[in-house]
């Protein structure tokens, strides 16, 4: 069975069917608009191409159509989404049961090429109850619920007015969200590398991959602005995988040339709680023939608080494959000593707000010294980020901080500039000089 691409035609057919269901419902009966999409459509397209992405949609359609009841209606309304009309429901709970059924039907992976594609679905539901709702408005509500489902762990979300308040943002935020979806294809995203050195010798030990976005108009968008937009819109997982694959490809030769060179990549709380993220990350290391032990994933302390059980499962799976884990911005969150005792974490990264004032603010010096001692007592290494001058570098080195990162050592730079930086700093101790 093949479901043709829908676009405007499919959406129009859906709205017509939805209008008929709303007009024809009897007393006490409800009508639901349901929007379904494969969770990993974008990353399948990025990693395996459009054929794999289309396979996901076709597999989703086959499984969804297989569980629909007589009288239900389905249309493909764009490249990645199906829209369903569920008429004559006796309760809102019936719509939620249907969503649960869709999630179960899509839980198993699809056969593709020589392996499998993770299917999994996200579902948004909007129900027309007592008050009539225009078909276009009901579809909009279902799409808003779908966006919320990307942020949670249940896999589906039911529309409520609360979602409207949560979705309210400035006009620029909506413009950036539209532009961000497709920024990869337009070559607006790029990855920079910032070097990390051994504090004792100045020797290069690795780099952090940092995603940057320059819009088509030439404006640079700060990560603090576009990363939350990516998390809210469901783009963060494919963006993370794109960053990882781009950096692994660029660092392939460095893994061979520089002993113990490691690559660090940030993993957002939303991505951490995706149940498939660990497998996708390990697959990426295999694609580029990279040793998982040379990859470090940086997570913030807050990432452990939203869904600790889910986060722990992901971290344990990554650790089992040899991936190294680091707690980023340590000292600004709420990681407890009991958590440090059970987490599969090998590194603490001291937040730059403490590092920058470590030589001028006594309390910050005490905090940094305590974190270094704490990490070493737990058998972890310590990275200080935000080193901007020689005095700070020397102070941290005296505290036995293991690794350093910051503008004094080297700014985030393109891959070509990073290669040049490596050539100029191959002599032990050369990392003590700043790079403009």
C-alpha positions as CSV (number, residue, x, y, z in Angstrom):
1,X,0.0,0.0,0.0
2,X,1.3,3.4,-0.9
3,X,0.0,6.7,0.5
4,X,0.6,9.5,-2.0
5,X,2.1,12.8,-0.9
6,X,-0.8,14.9,0.3
7,X,0.0,18.6,0.6
8,X,-2.8,21.1,0.0
9,X,-5.0,18.5,-1.8
10,X,-4.8,16.1,1.1
11,X,-5.4,18.8,3.6
12,X,-8.5,20.0,1.7
13,X,-9.9,16.5,1.6
14,X,-9.3,16.1,5.3
15,X,-11.0,19.4,6.1
16,X,-14.0,18.5,4.0
17,X,-14.3,15.1,5.8
18,X,-13.9,16.8,9.2
19,X,-16.7,19.3,8.3
20,X,-19.0,16.5,7.4
21,X,-18.3,14.7,10.7
22,X,-18.9,17.9,12.7
23,X,-22.1,18.7,11.0
24,X,-23.4,15.1,11.2
25,X,-22.6,14.3,14.8
26,X,-25.6,13.4,17.0
27,X,-26.4,14.6,20.4
28,X,-23.7,13.8,23.0
29,X,-21.3,12.7,20.3
30,X,-17.8,14.1,19.8
31,X,-15.5,14.4,16.8
32,X,-11.7,14.3,17.1
33,X,-9.1,15.6,14.7
34,X,-5.8,13.6,15.1
35,X,-2.5,14.5,13.6
36,X,0.3,11.8,13.5
37,X,3.9,12.0,12.4
38,X,6.9,9.7,12.6
39,X,9.1,10.9,15.5
40,X,12.4,10.5,13.6
41,X,11.4,11.7,10.1
42,X,13.9,14.5,10.0
43,X,16.8,12.6,11.2
44,X,16.0,9.7,8.8
45,X,16.1,12.2,6.0
46,X,19.3,13.7,7.2
47,X,21.2,10.5,8.0
48,X,19.8,8.1,5.3
49,X,18.1,10.3,2.6
50,X,14.6,11.0,1.4
51,X,13.9,7.4,0.5
52,X,14.3,6.4,4.2
53,X,12.1,9.3,5.3
54,X,9.4,8.3,2.8
55,X,9.7,4.7,4.1
56,X,8.9,5.9,7.6
57,X,5.8,7.8,6.4
58,X,4.6,4.8,4.4
59,X,5.2,2.5,7.3
60,X,3.3,4.9,9.6
61,X,0.4,5.1,7.3
62,X,0.1,1.3,6.9
63,X,0.1,0.7,10.6
64,X,-2.4,3.6,11.4
65,X,-4.8,2.6,8.6
66,X,-4.6,-1.0,9.9
67,X,-6.2,0.0,13.2
68,X,-8.8,2.6,12.1
69,X,-12.5,1.7,12.5
70,X,-15.2,1.9,9.8
71,X,-16.2,5.5,9.4
72,X,-12.8,6.9,10.4
73,X,-11.1,9.0,7.7
74,X,-7.3,9.5,7.0
75,X,-5.4,11.9,4.7
76,X,-1.8,12.7,4.2
77,X,-1.6,16.5,4.7
78,X,2.1,17.0,4.1
79,X,5.4,15.1,3.6
80,X,5.5,13.8,7.2
81,X,2.0,14.0,8.7
82,X,-1.2,12.1,8.6
83,X,-4.5,13.7,9.7
84,X,-7.4,11.5,11.0
85,X,-11.1,12.2,11.5
86,X,-12.5,10.1,14.3
87,X,-16.4,10.7,14.3
88,X,-19.1,9.8,16.7
89,X,-17.0,9.4,19.8
90,X,-18.8,8.9,23.1
91,X,-16.1,10.6,25.2
92,X,-12.8,12.4,25.0
93,X,-11.2,9.3,26.5
94,X,-12.0,7.4,23.4
95,X,-9.7,9.7,21.4
96,X,-6.9,9.2,23.9
97,X,-7.4,5.4,23.6
98,X,-7.1,5.7,19.8
99,X,-3.8,7.7,20.3
100,X,-2.5,5.0,22.6
101,X,-3.4,2.4,20.0
102,X,-1.5,4.3,17.3
103,X,1.6,4.6,19.5
104,X,1.5,0.8,20.2
105,X,1.1,0.0,16.5
106,X,4.1,2.2,15.7
107,X,6.4,0.9,18.4
108,X,8.2,-1.7,16.4
109,X,10.9,-0.6,13.9
110,X,10.6,-1.0,10.2
111,X,12.8,-3.2,8.0
112,X,14.9,-1.0,5.7
113,X,18.0,-1.8,3.6
114,X,20.2,-4.1,5.7
115,X,18.8,-3.0,9.0
116,X,15.9,-1.2,10.7
117,X,14.4,2.2,11.0
118,X,13.0,3.4,14.3
119,X,9.4,4.3,13.6
120,X,7.7,5.6,16.8
121,X,5.0,8.2,16.4
122,X,3.9,11.5,18.0
123,X,0.2,12.2,18.1
124,X,-1.8,15.4,18.6
125,X,-5.5,15.4,19.5
126,X,-8.2,18.0,19.4
127,X,-11.8,17.2,20.2
128,X,-15.0,19.0,19.1
129,X,-17.3,18.5,22.1
130,X,-20.5,20.6,22.8
131,X,-19.5,23.8,21.0
132,X,-19.1,23.5,17.2
133,X,-15.5,24.3,16.0
134,X,-14.6,25.2,12.4
135,X,-12.6,22.4,10.8
136,X,-9.5,24.6,10.1
137,X,-9.5,25.6,13.8
138,X,-9.8,22.0,15.0
139,X,-6.9,21.0,12.8
140,X,-4.8,23.9,14.1
141,X,-5.5,22.8,17.7
142,X,-4.5,19.2,16.8
143,X,-1.2,20.5,15.3
144,X,-0.6,22.5,18.4
145,X,-1.1,19.4,20.6
146,X,1.3,17.5,18.3
147,X,3.9,20.1,19.0
148,X,3.4,19.7,22.7
149,X,3.7,15.9,22.4
150,X,7.2,16.4,21.1
151,X,8.2,17.9,24.5
152,X,6.7,15.2,26.7
153,X,7.2,11.5,27.2
154,X,3.7,10.1,26.7
155,X,4.0,10.3,22.9
156,X,0.6,12.1,22.5
157,X,-1.0,15.3,23.8
158,X,-4.6,16.4,24.0
159,X,-5.4,20.0,23.2
160,X,-6.4,22.3,26.0
161,X,-6.5,26.2,26.2
162,X,-3.4,26.0,28.4
163,X,-1.4,25.1,25.2
164,X,-2.4,28.4,23.7
165,X,-0.8,30.4,26.6
166,X,2.3,28.2,26.4
167,X,2.7,28.7,22.7
168,X,2.4,32.5,22.9
169,X,5.7,34.1,21.8
170,X,7.0,37.2,20.0
171,X,6.6,37.4,16.3
172,X,10.3,37.0,15.8
173,X,10.2,33.6,17.6
174,X,7.7,32.3,15.1
175,X,9.7,33.6,12.2
176,X,12.9,31.9,13.5
177,X,11.1,28.7,14.1
178,X,9.9,28.6,10.4
179,X,13.4,29.4,9.2
180,X,15.2,27.0,11.5
181,X,13.2,24.1,9.9
182,X,15.1,23.8,6.7
183,X,18.2,25.7,7.8
184,X,20.3,22.6,7.3
185,X,19.2,22.2,3.7
186,X,20.0,25.8,3.0
187,X,23.5,25.5,4.5
188,X,22.8,28.1,7.2
189,X,24.0,25.9,10.1
190,X,27.6,25.2,10.7
191,X,29.7,23.6,13.4
192,X,32.7,25.2,15.2
193,X,35.3,23.5,17.3
194,X,36.7,25.0,20.5
195,X,39.9,23.3,21.8
196,X,40.3,21.7,25.1
197,X,43.8,21.3,26.6
198,X,45.5,19.5,29.5
199,X,46.1,22.1,32.2
200,X,49.4,20.5,33.3
201,X,51.1,20.3,29.9
202,X,49.0,22.6,27.6
203,X,48.7,19.6,25.2
204,X,45.6,19.4,23.1
205,X,43.2,16.7,24.4
206,X,40.0,17.4,22.5
207,X,37.4,19.9,21.3
208,X,33.8,20.8,21.9
209,X,31.5,20.9,18.8
210,X,29.3,24.1,18.9
211,X,26.4,24.6,16.6
212,X,26.1,28.1,15.0
213,X,23.3,29.5,12.8
214,X,23.6,32.4,10.3
215,X,20.3,33.3,8.6
216,X,20.1,33.8,4.9
217,X,20.0,37.6,5.5
218,X,23.4,37.3,7.2
219,X,22.3,37.7,10.8
220,X,23.9,35.4,13.3
221,X,21.4,33.9,15.8
222,X,22.7,33.3,19.3
223,X,22.5,29.6,20.5
224,X,20.7,30.8,23.6
225,X,17.9,31.9,21.3
226,X,17.6,29.2,18.7
227,X,18.3,26.1,20.9
228,X,15.1,26.6,23.0
229,X,13.2,27.1,19.7
230,X,14.6,23.8,18.4
231,X,13.6,22.1,21.6
232,X,10.0,23.5,21.5
233,X,9.5,22.7,17.8
234,X,10.9,19.1,17.8
235,X,13.9,20.0,15.8
236,X,16.5,19.5,18.6
237,X,17.1,15.7,18.0
238,X,17.8,16.0,14.2
239,X,19.9,19.1,14.9
240,X,21.9,17.2,17.5
241,X,22.5,14.3,15.2
242,X,23.5,16.6,12.3
243,X,26.0,18.4,14.6
244,X,27.4,15.0,15.8
245,X,27.7,13.6,12.3
246,X,29.2,16.7,10.9
247,X,31.8,16.9,13.7
248,X,32.7,13.2,13.6
249,X,33.3,13.5,9.9
250,X,35.5,16.5,10.3
251,X,37.5,15.1,13.2
252,X,38.2,11.7,11.5
253,X,41.8,12.5,10.9
254,X,42.3,14.2,14.3
255,X,41.3,10.9,16.0
256,X,44.2,9.3,14.2
257,X,46.8,12.1,14.6
258,X,46.2,13.3,18.1
259,X,46.6,10.7,20.9
260,X,43.5,10.5,23.1
261,X,41.7,13.3,21.2
262,X,38.0,13.4,22.2
263,X,35.0,15.2,20.8
264,X,32.4,16.7,23.1
265,X,28.9,17.4,22.0
266,X,26.0,18.9,24.0
267,X,22.9,16.8,24.6
268,X,19.8,18.9,25.5
269,X,17.3,17.7,28.1
270,X,14.7,17.1,25.4
271,X,17.1,15.0,23.3
272,X,18.2,13.1,26.4
273,X,14.6,12.0,27.1
274,X,14.1,10.7,23.6
275,X,14.0,6.9,24.0
276,X,15.8,6.3,20.7
277,X,18.6,8.9,21.1
278,X,21.2,6.5,22.5
279,X,21.0,4.1,19.6
280,X,21.0,6.9,17.1
281,X,24.2,8.3,18.6
282,X,26.0,5.0,18.7
283,X,24.9,4.4,15.1
284,X,26.6,7.7,14.2
285,X,29.9,6.7,15.7
286,X,29.7,3.5,13.7
287,X,29.0,5.3,10.4
288,X,32.2,7.4,10.8
289,X,34.3,4.5,12.3
290,X,34.8,6.5,15.5
291,X,35.5,4.8,18.8
292,X,32.6,5.7,21.1
293,X,35.1,6.1,24.0
294,X,36.4,9.2,22.1
295,X,33.0,10.8,22.3
296,X,31.9,12.9,25.3
297,X,28.3,13.9,25.7
298,X,27.7,17.0,27.8
299,X,24.5,17.2,29.8
300,X,23.3,19.9,32.2
301,X,22.2,19.2,35.7
302,X,18.7,20.3,34.8
303,X,18.5,17.5,32.3
304,X,18.4,15.0,35.1
305,X,15.4,16.6,36.9
306,X,12.6,16.5,34.3
307,X,12.4,12.7,34.0
308,X,15.2,11.1,36.1
309,X,14.2,7.5,35.2
310,X,14.2,8.1,31.4
311,X,17.5,10.1,31.6
312,X,19.2,7.3,33.6
313,X,18.2,4.7,31.1
314,X,19.6,6.7,28.3
315,X,22.8,7.5,30.2
316,X,23.3,3.8,31.2
317,X,22.8,2.7,27.5
318,X,25.3,5.2,26.3
319,X,27.8,4.3,29.0
320,X,27.4,0.6,28.1
321,X,28.6,1.4,24.6
322,X,31.6,3.3,25.9
323,X,30.5,6.8,25.4
324,X,31.9,9.2,28.0
325,X,29.5,11.5,29.9
326,X,30.0,14.9,31.4
327,X,27.9,17.2,33.5
328,X,28.0,20.6,31.9
329,X,27.7,23.9,33.8
330,X,28.3,22.1,37.1
331,X,27.5,24.3,40.1
332,X,24.4,26.0,38.7
333,X,21.9,23.1,39.1
334,X,20.8,20.7,41.7
335,X,22.9,17.5,41.3
336,X,23.1,15.8,44.7
337,X,25.9,13.8,46.1
338,X,23.8,10.7,45.9
339,X,23.3,11.2,42.2
340,X,27.0,11.6,41.6
341,X,27.4,8.2,43.3
342,X,25.2,6.4,40.8
343,X,25.5,8.4,37.6
344,X,27.7,6.9,34.9
345,X,29.5,10.2,34.6
346,X,33.3,10.6,34.2
347,X,33.7,14.3,34.1
348,X,32.4,17.5,35.7
349,X,32.6,20.8,33.8
350,X,32.7,23.9,36.0
351,X,30.4,26.6,34.9
352,X,32.1,29.7,33.4
353,X,30.4,32.0,35.8
354,X,32.7,30.7,38.6
355,X,35.8,30.3,36.4
356,X,35.8,33.9,35.1
357,X,36.0,35.4,38.7
358,X,38.1,32.7,40.3
359,X,41.1,35.0,40.8
360,X,39.1,38.0,42.0
361,X,36.2,36.6,44.1
362,X,37.3,34.5,47.0
363,X,34.1,32.6,47.3
364,X,34.3,31.5,43.7
365,X,37.8,30.3,44.3
366,X,36.6,28.2,47.2
367,X,33.8,26.8,45.1
368,X,36.1,25.8,42.3
369,X,38.6,24.2,44.7
370,X,35.7,22.2,46.3
371,X,34.4,21.0,42.9
372,X,37.9,19.8,41.8
373,X,38.4,17.9,45.1
374,X,34.8,16.5,44.9
375,X,35.3,15.2,41.4
376,X,38.6,13.7,42.0
377,X,37.3,11.9,45.1
378,X,34.6,10.4,42.9
379,X,37.2,9.4,40.3
380,X,36.1,12.0,37.8
381,X,38.1,14.5,35.8
382,X,37.4,18.3,35.8
383,X,37.1,20.7,33.0
384,X,37.1,24.5,33.5
385,X,35.3,26.5,30.8
386,X,35.5,30.2,30.3
387,X,39.3,30.7,30.8
388,X,40.0,34.1,29.4
389,X,43.5,35.1,30.8
390,X,46.8,33.7,32.0
391,X,46.2,34.3,35.7
392,X,43.0,32.2,35.6
393,X,44.8,29.5,33.7
394,X,47.7,29.4,36.3
395,X,45.3,29.5,39.2
396,X,43.2,26.5,37.9
397,X,46.4,24.6,37.1
398,X,47.6,25.1,40.7
399,X,44.3,23.6,41.9
400,X,45.0,20.5,39.9
401,X,42.1,21.1,37.5
402,X,42.5,18.5,34.7
403,X,41.4,20.3,31.5
404,X,40.7,23.8,30.4
405,X,38.7,25.6,27.7
406,X,38.1,29.2,26.9
407,X,39.1,32.2,24.7
408,X,42.6,32.3,26.3
409,X,43.2,28.9,24.9
410,X,41.2,29.2,21.7
411,X,38.0,30.6,20.5
412,X,35.3,28.5,18.7
413,X,36.6,28.2,15.1
414,X,35.8,26.6,11.7
415,X,37.2,23.2,10.9
416,X,39.9,24.7,8.7
417,X,40.9,27.2,11.4
418,X,41.0,24.5,14.0
419,X,43.3,22.3,11.8
420,X,45.7,25.3,11.6
421,X,45.4,25.8,15.4
422,X,46.4,22.2,15.9
423,X,49.4,22.6,13.7
424,X,50.6,25.6,15.7
425,X,50.1,24.0,19.1
426,X,51.5,20.5,18.6
427,X,54.4,21.3,20.9
428,X,53.6,20.5,24.5
429,X,52.7,23.6,26.5
430,X,51.8,25.7,23.4
431,X,48.2,25.7,24.5
432,X,49.2,28.3,27.1
433,X,49.1,31.1,24.5
434,X,45.9,32.8,23.4
435,X,44.3,32.5,20.0
436,X,42.6,35.7,18.8
